[in-house]
Amino acid sequence: MKLEIEIPKDDSESRTLQPIHLADLKRSGLNDETIRKAGIFSVTKNQAQQLLHRWHLPSKGYAIPYFKQDGSPLLQQNGQVYVNIKLDAPLLSGKGKQQKYLKPTGEPNALYFPPEMNQRIQNSSELLIFTEGEKKCLKAAQEGYPCIALPGVWGFKTRKGKTPGRSIPLPELDTIPMSQREIYIVFDSDLSSNPKVQQAEQALAQYLQNRGAIVYSLRLPAVLDEAKIGLDDFLIKQGKAALHVLMENARTTNNAHSKAVVSIHSTSSSLPADIADEFLIGQNFQSDRGLKLRFYREEWFRYDGQTFQPFQIPDLKSKIVEHLRAGIARGKATHSFVNNILLHLQSLCAIPSSVTLPASLTKSGWVTSPDCLTLSNGILDLHSLLRGEPATVLSPLNPSFVSMVGVPFEFNPKATCPQWRHFLEEILPNPDGRLLLKEIFGYCLTYDTSLQKFFLFEGIGANGKGVVLRILTRLLGETNVSSLPLELFGAAHDLVTTLGKLVNITSDLGELDRVAEGLLKQFTGDDYMHFNPKYRTPYSAKPTAKLIIAANVRPPFRDRSEGIWRRLVILPFPTQIPPEKQNSKLTDELTGELPGILNWAIAGAFSLRKRKHFLESKDGVLARQQFQRESNPARLFLEESCERDLTGEIPSIFLYQEYAKFCQNRGFHPLNETHFGREVRATFAQVERIRLPVQGESSRPWGYRGLKWLERDLSHQSY
């Protein structure tokens, strides 16, 4: 949803700014004319949230709109005005750091050009100042200096494509003449004691010199008792004459940047803790939108522009050594020293093992977002979409949202999938079956496992279920799908391979032991279970993957309780596709409809959440009932051989002997007499086990009252 905010362009500007905001601007030495031309305006908390694509902001504030060099407004990708907003109450980061200024989440860095200064900026015979912050830039321009503001000391760069750890200078810099031009870098006065800011200054100087500029670093002295001052503070308290003196001193004593370039990786400290901090900046793992390097459940992950992907420890150590070799700690690149740095990085980048991803770091801690899915054009909030809140459906990609699941295409709410629908009509002629499949696809889109179901796609070959599962895999992304066989659910370390996946797809099964069967019930129970990764510390977590079994032959479940059967949903694939109609390229053809199939799956998620349970087809329910009987030979025998009869009586020994014959004839392993007796009472709840009277006999054998034997008359049988 586009936020319509008019930027005032007349002398009524003072009426668009709250007094508190106007006073703050004037404390930076800005006069009414400068403020009016800059178009600065107050924003409510709601307006700030929409302009910034951030939620739960602490307060209102004022917005400084950005302009292109030609004076036209700079717009965000969604058409909203690009702004930097200063909040009345600073936002606290996850580390407790105050964030006074915020720019739109997901938007690239941009240069701030003060109004009516383009002609002078384009004149290479004039000096040029680079500073940090719009108010400082406006004050310098007000005093007659051509000036450009960076949104942060590293704000002259932006990320290059989706390549992790790489950045390039902002394209707007290419339009500025720099050859043989005097350029002054003027950062805040604490630069001399802040190695991180020094790194940024050196990197900017290197870039400007490579463009042919004559670069000088201006060191602002501290004034009075203030911890640090900026260019605006200096001009207010010392004036232009003092700035000219600093420039002259820089030209005569501080010409290092025009003679030699200092590496952007130069390290000013040899302490592992300091090097860890500098490593994150120097290797572009830290940004104003969040860390791009994370340590989670004893594994490292690196942000690729959409999701966090595994980053192997040897590769990370190589990066650390590369960083050390470029700085003063070059000689310390030993195994133990690198491991010490790695230990500090773990602390800086750690996500608690108890957190279930995807999640975001907020003031109150980590917040899990199971209904969010990252696509190549943004983060899709299915919860907002299903609630009909389009304004918050798609937010920009950013590393503050930590997810390992990404869909490899864009979200397009208008996309359709006609070929997919036609294919489903052929293989699932029953509309209930097609609706169930749509809801299963919708259920697999997120980590939500609250419905506690798993699925059996059954049917003899050439019925389309293979194509369906390949499309599901491509829809979710192959890295988000595991294929652990059910037989291995009981293995010591294998189950952890499903964690973080959206679905686990397995095919025809072998024999399951009781451990694997018990873990299957836990796995689909929407509760924490124990995971034991190999060579790493065990932990408890909720399983994330839905389970789909594709089989021509039903798996051999032994469960005689309702634990498995109440979780099982069967989708029969009844249609066999004749050879002349089979299309070996169908999966690739349907892949072109993935954006439309996603919308189809979202519609399935919507209907599922509205109803709160799966709509099973009649054929599927009957198939499950039959499957349950087949998986419990004792129940199958009892239902075939007996029926309820209040006056009926069957001797226990006879019933068990007949059951044993039944098992022998059909290849089943019989239960012992005690367990068989429990199954009798579970199948026929009203049955009593009593001593039966036998005519002419003094002994009274045990038997069941309330059952009738269907095959023959027992009245003259002696036991």
C-alpha positions in Angstrom: 0.0 0.0 0.0 1.5 3.3 -1.1 1.6 6.0 1.6 0.6 9.4 0.2 2.5 12.2 1.9 2.7 15.6 0.3 6.1 17.3 0.8 5.4 21.0 1.4 7.0 23.4 -1.1 5.9 26.8 0.2 6.5 29.0 3.2 4.0 27.1 5.3 6.7 24.6 6.1 6.9 25.6 9.7 3.2 24.5 10.1 4.1 21.0 8.8 6.7 20.5 11.5 5.9 20.0 15.1 7.7 22.6 17.4 9.9 19.9 18.9 11.1 18.9 15.5 11.7 22.4 14.3 13.7 23.1 17.4 15.9 20.0 16.8 16.7 21.1 13.3 17.6 24.6 14.4 20.0 23.2 17.0 22.0 22.0 14.0 22.1 25.6 12.8 19.6 25.3 10.0 17.5 28.3 9.1 13.9 28.4 8.0 14.8 28.7 4.3 17.1 25.6 4.4 14.4 23.6 6.3 11.7 24.7 3.8 13.8 23.8 0.7 14.8 20.5 2.3 11.0 19.6 2.6 11.5 18.1 6.1 8.1 17.1 7.7 6.8 15.5 10.9 5.4 12.0 10.7 3.2 10.0 13.0 4.3 6.6 14.3 2.0 4.9 11.8 3.4 7.0 8.9 6.9 6.3 10.0 6.2 2.5 10.1 4.8 2.5 6.6 7.6 4.7 5.2 10.3 2.5 6.8 8.6 -0.9 6.4 9.3 -1.4 10.1 6.8 -2.3 12.8 6.7 -1.6 16.5 8.5 1.7 16.3 8.7 3.4 19.7 7.6 6.9 18.6 6.8 9.5 16.0 9.5 11.7 14.5 10.4 13.8 11.5 11.4 12.7 8.0 14.1 14.1 5.8 13.2 13.3 2.1 15.9 12.5 -0.4 16.2 14.0 -3.8 18.0 13.1 -7.0 20.7 15.5 -8.3 18.2 17.1 -10.6 16.0 18.0 -7.6 13.2 15.5 -8.2 12.2 13.3 -5.3 14.0 10.0 -4.8 11.5 7.2 -4.6 11.6 3.8 -3.0 11.0 0.7 -5.1 7.3 0.7 -4.2 6.8 4.4 -5.1 7.0 5.9 -1.7 9.3 8.8 -1.0 12.8 7.8 0.2 13.4 9.3 3.6 15.6 9.1 6.6 13.5 9.4 9.8 14.7 10.7 13.2 12.5 9.2 15.9 11.7 11.2 19.0 12.5 8.1 21.1 15.5 6.1 19.7 14.9 2.5 18.7 16.9 0.0 20.7 18.8 -2.7 18.7 19.1 -6.3 19.9 22.4 -5.3 21.5 20.9 -2.3 23.3 22.3 0.2 20.9 20.2 3.3 20.3 19.2 3.9 16.6 18.3 7.6 16.3 17.9 7.6 12.5 16.2 4.9 10.4 16.0 4.5 6.6 13.6 2.2 4.8 14.2 -1.4 5.4 15.2 -3.3 2.3 16.1 -0.2 0.3 19.7 0.3 -0.9 21.9 3.0 0.5 21.5 6.4 -1.2 23.5 9.7 -1.3 21.9 12.8 0.1 22.1 15.8 -2.2 21.1 19.1 -0.6 18.6 21.2 -2.6 19.9 23.6 -5.3 23.5 22.4 -5.1 23.7 20.2 -8.2 25.4 22.7 -10.4 28.2 23.2 -7.9 28.5 19.5 -7.2 29.0 18.9 -10.9 31.7 21.6 -11.1 35.0 19.7 -10.7 36.8 23.0 -10.1 35.0 23.4 -6.8 36.0 21.5 -3.6 33.6 18.9 -2.4 32.8 17.6 1.1 31.7 14.1 2.1 30.1 13.9 5.5 27.8 11.6 7.4 24.2 12.7 8.0 21.7 15.0 6.3 21.6 17.8 8.9 25.4 18.2 8.7 25.3 18.3 4.9 22.5 20.9 5.0 24.4 23.1 7.4 27.5 22.9 5.2 25.5 23.7 2.1 23.8 26.6 3.9 27.3 28.0 4.6 28.2 27.7 0.9 30.0 24.4 0.7 29.2 21.8 -2.0 28.5 18.8 0.2 27.2 15.2 -0.1 25.9 13.2 2.9 26.3 9.5 3.4 23.6 7.6 5.4 26.4 6.1 7.5 30.2 5.9 7.3 29.9 2.9 5.1 27.0 4.4 3.2 28.9 5.0 0.0 28.6 1.3 -0.8 25.8 -1.1 -1.5 25.5 -4.8 -1.8 26.3 -6.3 -5.2 23.6 -8.6 -6.4 23.2 -11.6 -4.1 26.9 -12.3 -3.6 27.6 -12.6 0.1 30.3 -10.4 1.5 30.6 -8.2 -1.7 29.7 -4.6 -2.1 30.2 -1.9 -4.8 30.2 1.9 -4.7 26.8 3.5 -5.1 25.9 4.1 -8.8 25.2 7.8 -8.1 28.9 8.4 -7.4 29.7 7.7 -11.0 27.8 10.9 -12.1 30.0 13.1 -9.9 33.2 14.6 -11.5 36.2 13.7 -9.3 39.4 13.7 -11.4 42.0 16.1 -9.9 39.2 17.5 -7.6 39.9 18.4 -3.9 37.6 16.3 -1.8 37.4 16.5 2.0 36.1 13.6 4.1 34.6 15.1 7.3 33.4 12.5 9.8 32.6 13.1 13.5 35.4 14.1 16.0 35.5 10.6 17.6 37.0 9.2 14.4 40.5 9.3 15.9 39.5 6.8 18.6 37.1 4.7 16.6 38.9 2.1 14.4 35.7 1.1 12.7 35.1 4.6 11.5 38.7 4.8 10.4 38.3 1.7 8.3 35.3 3.3 6.6 37.2 6.6 6.0 40.1 4.7 4.5 37.8 2.7 2.2 36.1 5.9 1.0 39.4 7.6 0.5 40.7 4.7 -1.5 37.6 4.7 -3.8 37.8 8.5 -4.3 41.5 8.4 -5.1 40.9 5.6 -7.6 38.6 8.0 -9.3 41.4 10.5 -9.6 40.5 12.8 -6.7 42.9 14.5 -4.3 41.5 13.3 -1.0 42.0 14.9 2.5 40.7 13.7 5.8 39.5 16.5 8.0 39.9 15.8 11.7 37.4 17.8 13.8 38.7 18.7 17.2 36.5 18.1 20.3 34.8 21.3 21.5 34.5 22.1 25.2 33.3 19.0 27.2 31.4 17.2 24.4 32.3 13.6 23.7 32.1 14.2 19.9 30.9 16.8 17.5 29.9 16.7 13.9 30.4 19.2 11.0 27.2 21.1 11.9 28.3 21.5 15.5 31.7 22.7 14.5 30.3 25.3 12.1 27.9 26.6 14.8 30.6 26.9 17.5 33.7 27.7 15.5 32.5 29.1 12.2 33.6 29.0 8.5 37.0 30.6 9.3 37.9 27.8 11.6 36.9 25.2 9.0 39.1 26.9 6.4 42.0 26.6 8.8 41.4 22.9 9.2 41.3 22.5 5.4 44.5 24.3 5.0 46.2 22.2 7.7 44.9 19.1 5.9 46.4 20.2 2.6 49.8 20.8 4.1 50.1 18.1 6.8 47.6 15.3 6.0 48.1 14.4 2.4 48.5 10.6 3.1 45.5 9.6 1.0 46.9 11.1 -2.1 50.1 9.2 -1.8 49.3 5.9 -0.4 46.2 3.8 0.2 45.6 2.1 3.5 43.8 -1.3 3.2 40.2 -1.3 4.2 40.9 -4.4 6.2 43.7 -2.8 8.3 43.2 -3.9 11.9 44.0 -1.4 14.7 44.0 -3.9 17.5 45.5 -7.3 18.1 42.9 -8.4 20.7 40.6 -11.2 19.5 37.5 -9.4 20.7 38.3 -6.3 18.8 39.3 -8.2 15.7 36.0 -10.0 15.8 34.2 -6.7 15.7 36.3 -5.3 12.9 36.0 -8.6 11.0 32.2 -8.3 10.8 32.6 -4.8 9.3 35.6 -5.4 7.1 34.1 -8.5 5.6 30.7 -6.8 5.1 28.9 -9.1 7.6 27.4 -6.2 9.5 24.9 -3.7 8.2 22.3 -1.4 9.6 19.7 -4.0 8.7 21.3 -6.8 10.8 24.1 -9.3 10.9 24.8 -11.3 7.8 26.7 -14.0 9.7 24.9 -16.2 12.3 25.8 -19.1 14.6 22.8 -21.4 15.3 22.8 -24.8 16.9 26.5 -25.2 16.5 26.5 -24.3 12.8 27.5 -21.2 10.9 25.2 -19.5 8.3 25.8 -16.7 5.9 23.2 -14.3 4.4 22.9 -14.7 0.6 20.6 -11.8 0.0 17.4 -13.8 0.7 18.1 -16.5 3.2 20.9 -17.7 5.5 22.8 -20.7 4.1 25.4 -23.0 5.7 28.9 -21.5 5.9 31.5 -24.2 6.6 34.0 -23.5 9.4 37.1 -24.0 7.1 35.7 -21.2 4.8 35.0 -18.9 7.7 38.5 -19.5 9.2 40.0 -18.7 5.8 38.1 -15.4 5.8 39.5 -14.6 9.3 43.0 -15.4 8.2 42.6 -13.2 5.2 41.4 -10.4 7.4 44.4 -10.9 9.8 47.0 -10.9 7.0 45.7 -7.5 5.8 46.2 -5.8 9.2 48.7 -5.4 12.0 47.8 -8.8 13.4 49.3 -10.5 10.4 51.8 -12.5 12.4 49.1 -13.8 14.8 47.3 -16.0 12.3 47.8 -19.2 14.2 45.2 -21.9 14.9 44.7 -20.9 18.5 44.4 -17.2 17.7 41.9 -17.8 14.9 39.9 -20.1 17.2 39.8 -17.3 19.8 38.4 -14.9 17.2 35.9 -17.5 16.2 34.8 -17.9 19.8 34.1 -14.1 20.0 32.2 -14.3 16.7 30.0 -17.0 18.1 29.0 -14.7 21.0 28.3 -11.8 18.6 26.4 -13.9 16.1 24.7 -16.5 18.2 21.0 -17.3 18.0 19.8 -19.4 21.0 19.2 -23.1 20.2 15.7 -22.8 21.7 14.6 -20.3 19.0 12.7 -21.8 16.1 13.4 -20.2 12.8 12.4 -18.2 10.9 12.6 -15.5 13.5 13.5 -11.8 14.0 15.4 -10.1 16.8 13.3 -7.5 18.6 13.7 -5.4 21.8 12.1 -8.2 23.8 14.2 -10.9 22.2 13.8 -13.4 19.3 10.3 -13.7 17.9 9.5 -16.7 15.8 7.6 -16.1 12.6 6.4 -19.5 11.3 4.0 -17.9 8.8 6.7 -16.0 6.9 8.2 -17.2 3.6 11.1 -15.5 1.8 10.8 -15.1 -2.0 13.2 -13.5 -4.4 11.3 -10.2 -4.2 10.5 -10.0 -0.5 9.3 -11.6 2.7 5.7 -12.9 2.4 3.7 -12.8 5.6 1.0 -15.5 5.0 -0.6 -14.6 8.3 -1.3 -11.0 7.1 -2.3 -12.3 3.7 -4.8 -14.7 5.1 -6.2 -12.1 7.4 -6.7 -9.7 4.5 -4.0 -7.1 5.4 -2.3 -6.4 2.1 -0.3 -3.5 3.5 1.9 -5.9 5.4 1.9 -8.9 3.1 5.3 -8.4 1.4 8.2 -6.6 3.1 11.7 -6.1 1.8 14.4 -8.7 2.2 16.8 -8.0 5.0 19.2 -10.0 7.2 17.3 -9.0 10.4 14.8 -11.7 9.4 16.7 -15.0 9.8 15.3 -17.8 7.7 16.9 -20.8 6.0 13.9 -21.3 3.7 13.6 -19.3 0.5 11.4 -19.9 -2.5 13.4 -19.3 -5.8 10.9 -17.1 -7.6 8.9 -13.9 -7.1 5.5 -13.5 -5.4 3.0 -12.4 -8.0 -0.6 -12.2 -6.7 -2.0 -12.2 -10.2 -0.2 -15.3 -11.4 -2.3 -18.3 -12.5 -1.7 -22.0 -13.2 -4.1 -23.4 -15.9 -2.0 -26.3 -17.0 -1.5 -27.4 -13.4 -5.2 -27.3 -12.7 -5.9 -29.3 -15.9 -3.3 -31.9 -14.9 -4.9 -32.3 -11.4 -8.4 -32.8 -13.0 -7.0 -35.7 -14.9 -5.2 -37.5 -12.1 -7.7 -36.6 -9.3 -11.2 -36.6 -10.8 -12.8 -36.3 -7.4 -13.0 -32.5 -6.5 -12.5 -33.4 -2.8 -9.2 -35.0 -3.6 -8.0 -31.9 -5.5 -9.1 -29.7 -2.6 -7.2 -31.9 -0.1 -4.1 -31.7 -2.2 -4.4 -27.9 -2.4 -4.6 -27.7 1.4 -1.6 -30.1 1.8 0.4 -27.8 -0.4 -0.7 -24.8 1.7 0.1 -26.6 4.9 3.7 -27.2 3.6 4.4 -23.5 2.9 5.3 -22.7 6.5 6.7 -24.3 9.6 3.3 -24.5 11.3 2.7 -28.2 12.3 -0.2 -27.5 14.7 -2.7 -29.8 12.9 -0.5 -32.9 13.7 -1.0 -34.7 10.4 1.1 -36.7 8.0 0.1 -37.8 4.5 0.1 -41.0 2.5 -0.1 -40.6 -1.3 -1.0 -44.0 -2.5 -1.7 -45.6 -5.8 -0.2 -48.0 -8.4 2.5 -46.4 -10.7 1.9 -43.9 -13.5 -0.7 -42.1 -11.5 0.8 -38.6 -11.4 1.9 -38.5 -7.7 5.6 -38.4 -8.7 5.0 -35.2 -10.8 2.9 -33.7 -7.9 5.8 -34.3 -5.4 8.4 -33.0 -7.8 6.4 -29.8 -8.3 6.0 -29.5 -4.5 9.8 -29.8 -4.1 10.4 -27.1 -6.7 7.7 -24.9 -5.2 9.4 -25.0 -1.8 13.0 -25.2 -3.1 15.0 -28.3 -3.1 17.2 -27.2 -0.2 14.0 -27.0 1.9 13.0 -30.6 1.4 14.5 -33.7 3.0 14.0 -37.3 2.1 14.7 -39.3 5.3 13.1 -42.8 5.1 10.8 -43.7 7.9 13.0 -46.8 8.7 15.8 -44.3 9.8 13.6 -42.3 12.2 15.0 -44.4 15.0 18.6 -44.1 14.0 20.8 -42.2 16.4 21.6 -39.1 14.3 19.5 -39.1 11.2 16.4 -37.3 12.3 18.2 -34.0 12.7 18.5 -33.8 8.8 14.8 -32.9 8.7 15.1 -30.0 11.0 14.7 -26.6 9.3 13.1 -28.3 6.3 9.5 -27.6 5.2 8.6 -31.2 4.2 10.2 -34.7 4.3 9.2 -36.8 1.4 9.8 -40.5 1.4 8.7 -43.4 -0.8 8.1 -47.1 -0.4 9.1 -48.4 3.0 10.7 -51.4 4.6 10.0 -52.8 8.1 9.7 -50.2 10.9 10.8 -51.0 14.4 8.9 -49.8 17.4 11.4 -47.0 18.1 10.9 -45.5 14.6 7.2 -45.8 14.9 7.2 -44.1 18.3 9.4 -41.3 16.9 7.0 -40.9 14.0 4.2 -40.1 16.5 6.5 -37.6 18.2 7.5 -36.1 14.9 4.0 -35.3 13.9 2.8 -34.3 17.4 3.7 -30.6 17.3 5.8 -30.8 20.4 9.5 -30.6 21.3 11.6 -33.7 20.8 15.2 -34.7 21.3 17.7 -34.2 18.4 21.2 -35.7 18.5 23.4 -34.3 15.8 26.6 -36.2 15.1 29.6 -34.8 16.9 27.6 -31.9 18.3 25.6 -31.2 21.5 22.1 -32.6 21.6 19.2 -30.2 22.0 15.4 -30.1 22.0 13.4 -28.5 19.3 10.1 -28.7 17.5 10.2 -30.7 14.2 9.6 -28.4 11.3 9.0 -30.7 8.4 5.6 -32.1 7.3 5.8 -35.8 6.4 4.6 -37.1 3.0 4.8 -40.8 2.2 4.4 -41.8 -1.5 3.8 -45.5 -1.8 2.4 -48.2 -4.1 2.4 -50.5 -1.1 1.2 -49.3 2.3 3.9 -49.0 5.0 3.8 -51.7 7.7 2.6 -49.9 10.8 2.2 -51.9 14.0 0.4 -49.3 16.1 -2.8 -50.7 17.7 -3.7 -47.4 19.4 -5.0 -44.3 17.7 -1.7 -42.5 17.9 -0.7 -43.0 14.3 -4.2 -43.4 12.7 -5.6 -40.1 14.0 -2.7 -38.3 12.4 -2.7 -40.1 9.1 -4.4 -38.5 6.0 -4.6 -40.7 2.9 -4.9 -39.2 -0.6 -5.6 -41.9 -3.2 -4.4 -41.4 -6.7 -6.8 -43.6 -8.6 -6.0 -42.7 -12.2 -3.4 -44.7 -14.2 -2.1 -42.6 -17.1 -1.8 -44.7 -20.3 1.7 -44.7 -22.0 0.5 -42.7 -25.0 -0.6 -39.8 -22.7 2.5 -39.7 -20.5 4.6 -36.6 -20.8 8.2 -36.9 -19.7 8.7 -33.1 -19.8 5.6 -32.3 -17.8 7.4 -31.3 -14.6 9.5 -28.8 -16.5 6.5 -27.4 -18.2 4.6 -27.0 -14.9 7.6 -25.4 -13.3 6.9 -22.3 -15.4 3.6 -21.9 -13.5 5.2 -22.0 -10.0 4.1 -18.4 -9.1 0.5 -19.3 -10.0 0.9 -22.7 -8.1 2.0 -20.7 -5.1 -1.2 -18.6 -5.2 -3.2 -21.8 -5.6 -1.4 -23.3 -2.5 -2.0 -20.0 -0.5 -5.7 -20.4 -1.3 -5.4 -23.9 0.1 -3.8 -22.6 3.3 -6.6 -20.0 3.6 -9.4 -22.6 3.4 -7.5 -24.9 5.7 -7.1 -22.3 8.4 -10.7 -21.2 8.0 -12.0 -24.7 8.6 -9.2 -25.7 11.0 -9.0 -29.3 9.7 -8.4 -31.1 6.5 -11.3 -32.0 4.3 -10.7 -35.6 3.6 -12.3 -37.4 0.7 -14.7 -40.3 1.3 -12.3 -42.6 -0.5 -9.4 -41.4 1.7 -11.3 -42.1 4.9 -12.3 -45.6 3.7 -8.7 -46.3 2.7 -7.4 -45.3 6.2 -10.0 -47.5 7.9 -9.1 -50.4 5.7 -5.4 -49.7 6.3 -5.9 -49.6 10.1 -7.6 -53.0 10.0 -4.9 -54.5 7.9 -2.2 -53.2 10.2 -3.9 -54.8 13.2 -4.5 -58.5 12.4 -6.2 -59.1 15.8 -8.8 -56.4 15.1 -9.2 -57.6 11.5 -9.8 -61.1 12.7 -12.3 -60.0 15.4 -14.3 -57.8 13.0 -14.4 -60.6 10.4 -15.3 -63.4 12.8 -17.4 -61.9 15.6 -20.2 -59.4 16.2 -21.8 -57.9 19.3 -24.5 -60.0 20.9 -25.6 -59.4 24.5 -26.5 -63.0 25.0 -23.5 -64.5 23.0 -20.6 -66.3 24.7 -17.3 -67.4 23.3 -14.6 -69.4 25.2 -11.3 -67.5 25.4 -9.2 -70.5 24.4 -11.3 -71.2 21.4 -11.2 -67.6 20.2 -7.4 -67.4 20.6 -6.9 -70.7 18.8 -9.0 -69.5 15.9 -7.0 -66.2 15.9 -3.7 -68.1 15.8 -4.9 -70.1 12.8 -6.0 -66.9 11.1 -2.5 -65.4 11.6 -0.8 -68.5 10.4 -2.9 -68.7 7.2 -2.3 -65.0 6.4 1.4 -64.7 7.4 0.8 -62.5 10.5 2.7 -62.8 13.8 0.1 -63.4 16.6 -0.1 -61.5 19.8 0.2 -63.4 23.1 -3.0 -64.3 24.9 -2.8 -61.3 27.3 -2.4 -58.7 24.5 -5.0 -60.4 22.4 -7.5 -60.2 25.3 -6.8 -56.4 25.5 -7.5 -56.1 21.8 -10.8 -58.0 22.2 -12.0 -55.5 24.8 -10.6 -52.5 22.7 -12.6 -53.7 19.6 -15.8 -54.6 21.5 -16.1 -52.2 24.4 -19.2 -53.9 26.0 -17.6 -57.4 26.2 -17.1 -59.0 29.6 -14.5 -61.6 30.5 -16.2 -64.1 32.8 -16.2 -67.8 33.8 -18.5 -69.6 31.4 -20.8 -72.4 32.6 -20.4 -75.6 30.5 -23.2 -78.2 30.6 -22.1 -81.5 32.3 -18.7 -80.0 33.3 -17.6 -78.9 36.8 -14.9 -76.7 35.5 -15.8 -73.2 34.2 -13.4 -72.0 31.5 -12.8 -68.3 30.9 -14.7 -66.7 28.1 -16.3 -63.5 26.7 -19.9 -62.6 27.1 -21.4 -60.1 24.7 -19.8 -61.7 21.5 -21.3 -64.0 18.9 -19.1 -66.2 16.7 -20.2 -66.0 13.1 -18.9 -69.2 11.6 -20.4 -72.2 13.5 -22.5 -73.3 16.5 -20.4 -73.7 19.7 -23.2 -75.1 22.0 -21.9 -78.7 21.8 -18.2 -77.9 21.7 -16.3 -79.0 24.8 -13.1 -77.3 26.1 
